[in-house]
Amino acid sequence: QVQLVESGGGLVQPGGSLTLSCVASGIMFKFYDIGWDRQAPGEQRELVTSSSARGSTDLIDPARGRFTISREDAKDTAYLHMNSLTPDDTAVYYCHAKWRGFEYWGQGTQVTVSS
């Protein structure tokens, strides 16, 4: 059974930082492209950043310069490091893993940026 489990979300003040984790099981993690998406209330889900199995990364504009994705294939884990958070970053954050025709999603972790 494939599982992606996110953790690390919570309440943080504007300007603060958080690191989210995504632990995978049931897949050959190192072969998968990993992405972090987010969905704010009333909004569509959007891709924040991704890391290919070959190591390349991509960021959407709002996250550029503030968010970093990393992965530890030996631990089947991906991370989203978020700095300089603003209330606009408030959302449920999801990780997903994709390889060829296979794609899996976690259940998400809530990030709330508020004073």
C-alpha positions as CSV (number, residue, x, y, z in Angstrom):
1,Q,0.0,0.0,0.0
2,V,1.4,3.4,-1.0
3,Q,1.3,6.2,1.5
4,L,2.6,9.7,1.5
5,V,2.4,11.3,5.0
6,E,3.0,15.0,5.4
7,S,3.9,16.6,8.7
8,G,5.3,19.8,10.1
9,G,2.4,22.2,9.5
10,G,1.0,24.5,12.1
11,L,0.5,28.1,13.1
12,V,3.3,30.5,12.4
13,Q,3.6,34.3,12.5
14,P,4.3,36.4,9.4
15,G,7.9,36.4,8.6
16,G,8.4,33.0,10.2
17,S,9.7,29.7,8.9
18,L,8.4,26.1,8.7
19,T,9.8,22.9,7.3
20,L,7.3,20.4,6.0
21,S,8.2,16.7,5.7
22,C,6.7,14.0,3.4
23,V,7.5,10.4,4.2
24,A,6.7,7.9,1.5
25,S,6.2,4.2,1.8
26,G,5.3,1.5,-0.7
27,I,7.2,3.1,-3.6
28,M,10.7,3.2,-4.9
29,F,11.1,6.8,-3.8
30,K,14.3,7.5,-5.6
31,F,12.6,7.0,-9.0
32,Y,9.8,9.4,-8.4
33,D,9.5,13.1,-9.1
34,I,8.2,14.8,-5.9
35,G,6.1,17.9,-5.8
36,W,4.6,20.1,-3.2
37,D,1.2,21.7,-3.9
38,R,-1.0,23.9,-1.8
39,Q,-4.7,24.8,-1.7
40,A,-5.9,27.9,0.0
41,P,-9.5,28.2,1.1
42,G,-11.7,28.8,-1.9
43,E,-8.8,28.4,-4.3
44,Q,-7.7,25.8,-6.7
45,R,-4.8,23.6,-5.8
46,E,-1.5,24.9,-7.2
47,L,1.9,23.5,-7.6
48,V,4.5,25.2,-5.4
49,T,7.7,23.3,-6.2
50,S,8.9,20.0,-7.6
51,S,12.0,17.9,-7.5
52,S,12.7,15.5,-10.2
53,A,14.3,12.1,-9.6
54,R,17.3,13.5,-11.5
55,G,17.6,16.4,-9.0
56,S,16.2,19.4,-10.9
57,T,13.8,21.7,-9.1
58,D,11.2,24.2,-10.1
59,L,9.3,26.9,-8.2
60,I,6.2,29.0,-8.8
61,D,6.8,32.7,-8.6
62,P,5.3,33.4,-5.2
63,A,7.6,30.8,-3.7
64,R,10.7,31.8,-5.5
65,G,13.5,32.9,-3.2
66,R,11.5,31.8,-0.1
67,F,10.8,28.1,-0.5
68,T,13.2,25.3,-1.1
69,I,12.5,21.7,-1.8
70,S,14.9,18.9,-0.8
71,R,14.8,15.2,-0.6
72,E,16.6,12.4,1.2
73,D,16.1,9.3,-1.0
74,A,17.7,7.1,1.6
75,K,14.9,8.1,4.0
76,D,12.1,8.1,1.4
77,T,11.5,11.7,2.5
78,A,11.0,15.0,0.9
79,Y,11.0,18.4,2.6
80,L,9.6,21.8,1.9
81,H,11.6,24.6,3.6
82,M,9.6,27.8,3.8
83,N,10.9,31.1,4.9
84,S,9.5,34.7,5.1
85,L,6.0,33.3,5.3
86,T,3.1,35.7,4.7
87,P,-0.7,35.2,5.3
88,D,-1.0,34.5,1.6
89,D,0.9,31.3,2.2
90,T,-1.9,30.0,4.4
91,A,-3.1,26.7,2.8
92,V,-3.2,23.0,3.1
93,Y,0.1,21.7,1.7
94,Y,0.2,18.4,-0.1
95,C,3.1,16.3,-1.4
96,H,2.8,14.1,-4.4
97,A,5.0,11.5,-6.1
98,K,4.9,10.8,-9.8
99,W,6.7,8.3,-12.0
100,R,5.5,7.3,-15.4
101,G,1.8,6.6,-15.1
102,F,1.8,6.4,-11.4
103,E,0.9,9.3,-9.2
104,Y,0.2,9.4,-5.4
105,W,-0.9,12.2,-3.0
106,G,-0.7,12.7,0.7
107,Q,-3.6,13.9,2.8
108,G,-2.0,17.3,3.4
109,T,-0.9,19.4,6.3
110,Q,-2.3,22.7,7.3
111,V,-0.1,25.8,7.4
112,T,-1.6,29.0,8.9
113,V,0.3,32.2,8.8
114,S,-1.2,34.7,11.2
115,S,-0.3,37.1,14.0
